[in-house]
């Protein structure tokens, strides 16, 4: 019979447990180093622990328009709400989708929650407004001066509106601004421009503005000159609460320009569809729009009027939530099908198409829940959660020491490794995906202590069963592992499946519990395979455990091992060379 080769352990890695331990040690060092490099030494706390307001919104659609609630439009709504909330001066507000139709808005402490609720709960409004005046986004130093400035910007470097058949070449939307000039009157219902404030009647019989109109124009002019679009605070206050019939001032989304816009001539709901596409003639990205029947008539009327104007008054601004998304110029009257072209990238064309599509959909949001937590209450909840976790951990330790004695050391080391991995990963997930540790998440981590301890108990009991059958420790460790491994994997799979289902079907803070439970369940598998099993293999080589010391937790007498099995082996073993 061939002798077994030296230096090679049985299946299961008995001979090389150091590799697994080295791997998990490297992972722990890397995660800890990444945590400090990311300047995130502690997990990011949720609203219920740090204090603030959490708002859950559910998307609603008009009957027959259920398809409006889709991922693209929900993502666009998140972007709009982020701009709204952060416009209030909140730098760490979190807005994210949960499920197919819910949006969660977490606003840190120190914010006017009533104002924030109004901002995020209002349906976004999209309007096509004629451009009356354009200037640089900074305040105008000399209102009486007139000078040429930069071109009117848009999300792409330049954009031009045209009929689909015309296929423009992408000429810049405007080549000059009218910085500092008097604000012109808004386009009336008949799309005829009114004279500037203080102008005398013209020969065609245009009436002179009344004193009230002149005062309103002067007030608007002053507001326009003082407007500073280069700051977030300045942009957030522009056009808030304005009506479609108002003449308003507005900012470019990036703050590079400011506008005076006339009353809305076309509403966002007049857009039937919008999509990004590639112009087959020149290979440039464009945005194609299709209007409804009524919208096509209104759009044809306003573009016909604008085409007769000089720059920049031949432009129409696409304004969303009071911000100018794009301001293309018009060369001719457009009909139901139109396109916006220019120096678009694929991303900027898709973004503009999403904005246009979102404005066209009857999508609104309804508050499902609003939770306000003070920082003091959040601190108390965190303290209570940590105390509960400490009590649970202490009970687990007492049970392990009392029942498993020396084996409790391996279990405690495994719990420590699991805790380090969980803590570092949670800290890194804060800046990576916006994960915030809330109170339900803390509860999930506490429950995970029991799940992790259960895996150790399954393995230890399998080893003890093998010893009861009369086997020594080293063979018992290896024979018990395959059976324990199957049980642990099945148990953790059920726990992870429950956490995944809970994460999918719930919204709000309950998802924090499900996420933490799922994360710790996965880490339990990692720790058992890469730490607990290798350490148990090493400990089986130590005399304290291998000899069955009474305090090792593996004493054959205490476990009721079967002596006949060992005696039968001694009797059957050949002792006399002649007998062999």
GIHUJO-V455980 format. One record per residue. N is the residue number from 0. RES is the residue in one small letter. PHI is phi in whole degrees, -180 to 180 (* if undefined). BURIAL is 1 if it has 9 or more other C-alpha atoms within 8 Angstrom, else 0. Layout:
N;RES;PHI;BURIAL
N;RES;PHI;BURIAL
This chain:
0;x;*;0
1;x;-72;0
2;x;-78;0
3;x;-67;0
4;x;-72;0
5;x;-79;0
6;x;84;0
7;x;-124;0
8;x;-80;0
9;x;-69;0
10;x;-58;0
11;x;108;0
12;x;83;1
13;x;-61;1
14;x;-80;0
15;x;-133;0
16;x;-71;1
17;x;-63;0
18;x;-64;0
19;x;-64;1
20;x;-66;1
21;x;-64;0
22;x;-64;1
23;x;-71;1
24;x;-66;0
25;x;-62;0
26;x;-63;0
27;x;-65;1
28;x;-65;0
29;x;-64;0
30;x;-66;1
31;x;-66;1
32;x;-63;0
33;x;-63;1
34;x;-62;1
35;x;-79;1
36;x;-66;0
37;x;-82;0
38;x;55;0
39;x;-131;1
40;x;-73;0
41;x;-131;0
42;x;-63;1
43;x;-73;1
44;x;-88;1
45;x;-77;1
46;x;-62;1
47;x;-71;1
48;x;-105;1
49;x;-89;1
50;x;97;1
51;x;145;1
52;x;-127;1
53;x;-118;1
54;x;-121;1
55;x;-106;1
56;x;-114;1
57;x;-115;1
58;x;-73;1
59;x;-124;1
60;x;-126;1
61;x;-67;0
62;x;-55;0
63;x;86;0
64;x;-117;0
65;x;-62;0
66;x;-67;0
67;x;-65;1
68;x;-86;1
69;x;-139;1
70;x;-60;0
71;x;-60;0
72;x;-72;1
73;x;-68;1
74;x;-64;1
75;x;-64;1
76;x;-62;1
77;x;-62;1
78;x;-62;0
79;x;-64;1
80;x;-67;1
81;x;-61;1
82;x;-64;0
83;x;-64;1
84;x;-68;1
85;x;-67;1
86;x;-67;1
87;x;-81;1
88;x;95;0
89;x;-89;1
90;x;-94;0
91;x;-123;0
92;x;-68;1
93;x;-115;1
94;x;-128;1
95;x;-151;0
96;x;-81;1
97;x;-140;1
98;x;76;1
99;x;-89;0
100;x;-135;1
101;x;-119;1
102;x;-127;1
103;x;-107;1
104;x;-116;1
105;x;-107;1
106;x;-116;1
107;x;-64;1
108;x;-63;1
109;x;90;0
110;x;-115;1
111;x;-69;0
112;x;-66;0
113;x;-65;0
114;x;-66;0
115;x;-65;1
116;x;-62;1
117;x;-67;0
118;x;-68;1
119;x;-81;1
120;x;-89;1
121;x;-87;0
122;x;-67;0
123;x;-63;0
124;x;-115;0
125;x;-115;1
126;x;-133;1
127;x;-103;1
128;x;-118;1
129;x;-72;1
130;x;-85;1
131;x;-100;1
132;x;-148;1
133;x;-131;1
134;x;-151;1
135;x;-63;1
136;x;-72;1
137;x;-91;1
138;x;-57;1
139;x;-80;1
140;x;-72;0
141;x;-129;0
142;x;-58;0
143;x;-82;0
144;x;-78;0
145;x;-128;0
146;x;-151;0
147;x;-87;0
148;x;-132;1
149;x;-87;1
150;x;-70;1
151;x;-68;1
152;x;-85;1
153;x;-154;1
154;x;-56;1
155;x;-92;1
156;x;-54;1
157;x;-158;1
158;x;-152;1
159;x;-133;1
160;x;-89;1
161;x;-157;1
162;x;-70;1
163;x;-58;1
164;x;-77;0
165;x;-80;0
166;x;47;1
167;x;-67;0
168;x;-92;0
169;x;94;1
170;x;-62;1
171;x;-55;1
172;x;-67;1
173;x;-158;1
174;x;-105;1
175;x;-152;1
176;x;-115;1
177;x;-121;1
178;x;-60;1
179;x;91;1
180;x;-78;1
181;x;-65;0
182;x;-73;1
183;x;-80;1
184;x;-69;1
185;x;-78;1
186;x;-68;1
187;x;-79;0
188;x;-61;0
189;x;-90;0
190;x;63;0
191;x;-100;0
192;x;-65;1
193;x;-91;1
194;x;-72;1
195;x;-66;1
196;x;-58;1
197;x;91;0
198;x;-77;0
199;x;-86;0
200;x;-62;1
201;x;-91;0
202;x;-66;0
203;x;-81;0
204;x;91;0
205;x;-63;1
206;x;-71;0
207;x;-75;1
208;x;-57;1
209;x;-72;0
210;x;-61;0
211;x;-67;0
212;x;-66;1
213;x;-65;1
214;x;-65;0
215;x;-65;0
216;x;-66;1
217;x;-65;1
218;x;-65;0
219;x;-66;1
220;x;-61;1
221;x;-65;0
222;x;-65;1
223;x;-65;1
224;x;-68;1
225;x;-83;0
226;x;-64;1
227;x;-119;1
228;x;-86;1
229;x;-78;1
230;x;-112;0
231;x;-65;1
232;x;-63;1
233;x;-66;1
234;x;-69;1
235;x;-69;1
236;x;-93;0
237;x;-82;1
238;x;59;1
239;x;-74;0
240;x;79;0
241;x;-75;0
242;x;-99;0
243;x;-65;0
244;x;-88;0
245;x;-85;1
246;x;-88;1
247;x;-130;1
248;x;-102;1
249;x;-149;1
250;x;-113;1
251;x;-65;1
252;x;-58;1
253;x;-90;0
254;x;79;1
255;x;-80;1
256;x;-148;1
257;x;-131;1
258;x;-133;1
259;x;-110;1
260;x;-118;1
261;x;-78;1
262;x;-58;1
263;x;-62;1
264;x;-100;1
265;x;-136;1
266;x;-94;1
267;x;-61;1
268;x;-72;1
269;x;-80;1
270;x;-86;1
271;x;-81;1
272;x;-161;1
273;x;-150;1
274;x;-152;1
275;x;-86;1
276;x;-149;1
277;x;-106;0
278;x;-69;1
279;x;-67;0
280;x;-78;0
281;x;-126;0
282;x;76;0
283;x;-91;1
284;x;-78;1
285;x;-135;1
286;x;-118;1
287;x;-98;1
288;x;-121;1
289;x;-129;1
290;x;-97;1
291;x;-72;1
292;x;-60;0
293;x;-68;0
294;x;-66;1
295;x;-63;1
296;x;-65;1
297;x;-65;1
298;x;-68;1
299;x;-65;1
300;x;-68;1
301;x;-70;1
302;x;-70;1
303;x;-64;1
304;x;-73;1
305;x;-66;1
306;x;-63;1
307;x;-91;0
308;x;-93;0
309;x;-91;0
310;x;-66;1
311;x;-93;1
312;x;-79;1
313;x;-98;1
314;x;-105;1
315;x;-120;1
316;x;-99;1
317;x;-93;1
318;x;-110;1
319;x;-121;1
320;x;56;1
321;x;81;1
322;x;-113;1
323;x;-82;1
324;x;-83;1
325;x;-156;1
326;x;-139;1
327;x;-74;1
328;x;-92;1
329;x;-121;1
330;x;-107;1
331;x;-154;1
332;x;-64;1
333;x;-110;1
334;x;-112;1
335;x;-67;1
336;x;-110;1
337;x;-143;1
338;x;-141;1
339;x;-112;1
340;x;-127;1
341;x;154;1
342;x;-90;1
343;x;-78;1
344;x;-96;0
345;x;-60;0
346;x;-66;0
347;x;-67;1
348;x;-67;1
349;x;-67;1
350;x;-63;0
351;x;-66;1
352;x;-62;1
353;x;-64;1
354;x;-62;1
355;x;-64;1
356;x;-66;1
357;x;-63;1
358;x;-66;1
359;x;-86;1
360;x;-95;1
361;x;-80;1
362;x;-107;1
363;x;-132;1
364;x;-127;1
365;x;-119;1
366;x;-67;1
367;x;-98;0
368;x;-160;0
369;x;-134;1
370;x;-122;0
371;x;-116;1
372;x;-127;1
373;x;-80;1
374;x;-62;1
375;x;-65;0
376;x;-66;1
377;x;-62;1
378;x;-63;1
379;x;-66;0
380;x;-65;1
381;x;-64;1
382;x;-62;0
383;x;-65;0
384;x;-64;1
385;x;-66;1
386;x;-65;0
387;x;-61;1
388;x;-64;1
389;x;-65;0
390;x;-65;0
391;x;-62;1
392;x;-65;1
393;x;-63;0
394;x;-65;0
395;x;-65;1
396;x;-63;1
397;x;-61;0
398;x;-64;1
399;x;-63;1
400;x;-66;1
401;x;-69;0
402;x;-98;0
403;x;-107;1
404;x;52;1
405;x;-63;1
406;x;-64;1
407;x;-62;1
408;x;-61;0
409;x;-65;1
410;x;-64;1
411;x;-68;1
412;x;-63;0
413;x;-66;1
414;x;-63;1
415;x;-64;0
416;x;-63;1
417;x;-62;1
418;x;-65;0
419;x;-64;1
420;x;-63;1
421;x;-63;1
422;x;-64;1
423;x;-67;1
424;x;-66;1
425;x;-63;1
426;x;-65;1
427;x;-75;1
428;x;-71;1
429;x;-60;1
430;x;-73;1
431;x;-77;0
432;x;-127;0
433;x;80;0
434;x;-66;1
435;x;-124;1
436;x;-81;1
437;x;-106;1
438;x;-63;1
439;x;-60;1
440;x;-65;1
441;x;-62;1
442;x;-63;1
443;x;-62;1
444;x;-66;1
445;x;-68;1
446;x;-61;1
447;x;-64;1
448;x;-59;1
449;x;-67;1
450;x;-64;1
451;x;-66;1
452;x;-63;1
453;x;-62;0
454;x;-65;1
455;x;-63;1
456;x;-63;0
457;x;-59;1
458;x;-67;1
459;x;-61;1
460;x;-68;0
461;x;-63;1
462;x;-63;1
463;x;-65;1
464;x;-63;0
465;x;-65;1
466;x;-66;1
467;x;-62;1
468;x;-79;1
469;x;102;1
470;x;-88;1
471;x;-77;0
472;x;-67;1
473;x;-62;1
474;x;-64;0
475;x;-63;1
476;x;-62;1
477;x;-77;1
478;x;-73;1
479;x;-77;1
480;x;-63;1
481;x;-59;0
482;x;-68;1
483;x;-66;1
484;x;-60;1
485;x;-62;0
486;x;-64;1
487;x;-63;1
488;x;-64;1
489;x;-65;0
490;x;-63;0
491;x;-68;1
492;x;-63;0
493;x;-63;0
494;x;-64;1
495;x;-67;1
496;x;-63;0
497;x;-63;0
498;x;-65;1
499;x;-65;1
500;x;-63;0
501;x;-63;1
502;x;-66;1
503;x;-76;1
504;x;-89;0
505;x;-113;1
506;x;-133;1
507;x;75;1
508;x;-72;1
509;x;-62;1
510;x;-65;1
511;x;-63;1
512;x;-63;1
513;x;-65;1
514;x;-64;1
515;x;-65;1
516;x;-63;1
517;x;-65;1
518;x;-62;1
519;x;-69;1
520;x;-67;1
521;x;-63;1
522;x;-66;1
523;x;-61;1
524;x;-63;1
525;x;-61;1
526;x;-67;1
527;x;-64;1
528;x;-76;1
529;x;-100;1
530;x;-129;1
531;x;-60;1
532;x;-63;1
533;x;-61;1
534;x;-65;1
535;x;-63;1
536;x;-63;1
537;x;-68;1
538;x;-65;1
539;x;-66;1
540;x;-87;1
541;x;-85;0
542;x;-61;0
543;x;-58;0
544;x;-87;1
545;x;-64;1
546;x;-82;0
547;x;73;1
548;x;-55;1
549;x;-56;0
550;x;-97;0
551;x;-81;1
552;x;85;1
553;x;-129;1
554;x;-70;1
555;x;-58;1
556;x;-64;0
557;x;-66;0
558;x;-85;1
559;x;75;0
560;x;-63;1
561;x;-90;1
562;x;-60;0
563;x;-56;0
564;x;-63;1
565;x;-70;1
566;x;-66;0
567;x;-65;0
568;x;-68;0
569;x;-68;0
570;x;-66;0
571;x;-76;0
572;x;-72;0
573;x;-68;0
574;x;-108;0
575;x;-103;0
576;x;-56;0
577;x;-68;0
578;x;-66;0
579;x;-67;0
